[in-house]
Amino acid sequence: MKSLKILSLSLMSAIVLSSCLVDDDVQELEGAFASTPYVVGFKNNTSNPFFLTNGETQIHSESVSFFGGQGFANSPSVDVTYEIDPSSTAVAGTDFDFENSNQTMTIP
């Protein structure tokens, strides 16, 4: 009976400990994250700027967070590609506009 308890405990321990193994494959990162050591994201999840609708052009800037590079400085610069959410109801050129229309920016 004692050996049955020890055998059961050993079997349960082996099952529990084998589930803790790291099985994440670094090569299977999603999308473009696999091809770059850098990740750029917005500092805030949402932005609610207020503008006067007096016909003048208003400028709004957003801060971005820069991660990665394995502790090295980004030299000379990092090119970032961004996209507009296709489900957005804002119309490009009417509700918003970017300085460059190629949907890229450079972080110096």
Buried (B, 14 or more C-beta within 10 A) or exposed (E): EEEEEEEEEEEEEEEEEEEEEEEEEEEEEEEEEEEBEBEBEEEEEEEEEEEEEEEEEEEEEEEEEEEBBEEEEEEEEBEBEEEEEEEEEEEEEEEEEEEEEEEEBEEE
